[in-house]
Amino acid sequence: MSINAVLNNALSGLAASQAGMRASSNNISNINTPGYARQEAEFVSRSIGGRSAGVDVAAIRRVTDSYLVTASMRAQARAAMASSSFELLDRAQAAFGDPTAQTSVFGQLNSLFASFAEAANDPASPVRRSSSLSALSDSLSTMGDIATQIQRLRGEADGRVASAVERVNELLQEVTHLNSAVQSGLISGDATGAQNARQQVLDEISSYLDINVSNRGDGAVEIRTTDGLMLAGLTVATLSYESAGSAGVGQEYPQITVTMPGGVPAALDHRISSGELRGLIDLRDRELPALAAEIGEFAAMTADALNMAHNEGAAYPAPQAYAGRNTGLITGDAHGFTGVARLAVLGADGSYINQIDIDFDANQITNNGVVVGAPGATIGSLTTALDAALSGAGAGASATFVNGRLTVTGPTGSGLAFVDDPLGPPTVLEPNGAALSDATRAGRGFAHFFGLNDLVQGNGPLFFETGLADADPHGFTNGQTIDLSLIGPDGRSAIDVTVTVAGATMGDLRTALNTAMAGYGTFDFDTSGNGELSFNPSASYSGFEINVSDDTTARGGTGMSFSRLFGIDDAASSGRVFGLEPAAAVAADTSRLAFGKVAANDRSTGTGSWIALGAGEGSGAHGLHLAAERTLNFNAAGGLPAASTSLLDYAARVASDAGNRAATAERELSAANALSDEAAARRSGVEGVNIEEELVKLTTFQQSFNASARLIQAAKEMTDALLAVI
């Protein structure tokens, strides 16, 4: 071997040793750097003409395991999804409060019913009345506060979706830049710095959404969704999302779209199965709306149960006039009542003056047993006949039905009270003492259905058992429109339709709706005849729900839209919790609290000084107290199925569901974190730096460097010796 060959071998050894020492030094320096993967210098033997000619540094490479990297990124995506879910669900649960605390909605509800029990013992006490009214206001206000907090959390989730999309766009851009940097580094022999930076970006992207990363032969990587949609490579896609900016009940949120350069936008939501974005979208569109639906159903049924009990009771002294709620009905609707409704005209001392019975089964109205008219078949004919009967009972008495509201006024100087207990024992008696059934429409008594003596008022219907049927006029103006969408569990719309009102009857409107839905499902009235309209998706679209994006309809002069009247979507059903408050008449005068109850004995044989209602009569307050235990029919809402149960039991179910959702999210977070930690640990076992191992390598490379240096020294000495000989 020539002296030149010795020198070349030695110089290549020096260069290789220096490369190895740099790699180990970098590893030691970055031992605590997040996302850093250790480096190794790769060496190859150099030969010329079959003879060893030293060593070359082939590359400086990162030590990684592609399987462990993928597993770690997937685990990280799942952990990020679980974290966002638990964080917001835990806050949603906290809004309900500790069920055992007096300040929680459940504790306040118990206090409300306890106040009614106390008032039953002293119904004339102004203090008891004020206490009950205050407890009612607190309960209703707290329910509204919970619903508001849930909507705020939805809005927060939506805002975080927008922020996450913006950040993902920035990261995708970084990947394309780093792809170019890696390619340049591979040409120069060391791309590890750019590769480390790129992997950190990929790790962060995977915390937002689950991705597949594939390596190109030129050193670049491609990022795709798990179903293959390209997000970034040498070019980059743009994600687009515009936050709704509000979080009202029934709020429709747009989809995230992704667009490649020169391409068309494609929906991204359904392509994301994990990551923070998936968690936020599911919370915004499924979990939180489910809780909103439950609190909406609970609040509405609480109000309705209190209204039922209050309409069964009577205030002392009895008020002269009652103004009902907006029922959404029009004069051409069939009144739909069966049984007998009784109105008692009372003196200032609670004595019976007149007894007006509306016998819907016999189609007659009597005043103290004398037939004075017939209710007929419609709301209009009923109002006309009742107005005539009241007018005959004394000057100033009347009944009107305007814009969906029934108003009843007794004679001047007298009061009115209702005998209205359709779910209790029969209270209306014939002269011979035989019991007659109390009047009902859609399962509610006469006063209750019209809301004549309601305790709680809201911004819209509290219940959707309208009592309407196909034969009733639809009451909407032909040409008005309803925009409907059928939304799947993944947030995508299966069909979007615009239904134009036509025809004359509810049956005609149903036909138009079902024709537009074209086999995706049907709108049907309930088989019980209560007039509750619901959408039933076909078997192929089980789990899909109707969403009303726009509704220009208004029924007659009531202003009630189709979707609001029948509670077709979340805006109508879940939104019932908002605006609940004590009825204006009661709030203005606590003597209007119906803490008494009219004695139901028949007075058709004549009038007299018999007292039917007194100041110390507390049966009405007792009835309000018992409303907590009365069996009610709850509709399916959120995660709770339809059920026949009491308010207190349903309250426990709502609290349990809210707690279970948060607890499930916490368990999923714990499991996801454990999996993520394990994947990260195994990945670190391959990529991480072992300082003892690196020190051994440093020592080895130092010795190799010294050996190469000694070869150079030997070559120098040989050269010097040869020169000396010459």
Secondary structure, DSSP 8 states (H G I E B T S, - for coil): --HHHHHHHHHHHHHHHHHHHHHHHHHHHTTT-TT---EEEEEEEEEETTEEEEEEEEEEEE---HHHHHHHHHHHHHHHHHHHHHHHHHHHHHHH--TTSTTSHHHHHHHHHHHHHHHHHSTT-HHHHHHHHHHHHHHHHHHHHHHHHHHHHHHHHHHHHHHHHHHHHHHHHHHHHHHHHHHHHHHHTB-HHHHHHHHHHHHHHHHHS-EEEEE-TTS-EEEEETT--EEESSSB-EEE----S---TT------EEE-TTS--EE-GGG--SSHHHHHHHIIIIIHHHHHHHHHHHHHHHHHHHHHHHHHSB-SS--SEEE-------TTSB---BSEEEEEEE-TTSBEEEEEEEETTTTEEEETTEEEE---SBHHHHHHHHHHHHHTTSTT-EEEEETTEEEEE--TT-EEEEE--TTSS--EE-TTS-EE-B-EETTEEHHHHHTTT-SEE-SS-S-------TTSB--S-TT-EEEEEEE-TTS-EEEEEEEE--SSBHHHHHHHHHHHHTTSEEEEE-TTSS--EEEEE-GGGTT-EEEEEEE---BGGGTB-HHHHHT-SHHHHGGGGTT-EE-HHHHH-GGGS--B-------TT---S-BS--TT--HHHHHHHHTTTS-EEE--BTTB--EEE-HHHHHHHHHHHHHHHHHHHHHHHHHHHHHHHHHHHHHHHHHS--HHHHHHHHHHHHHHHHHHHHHHHHHHHHHHHHHHH-
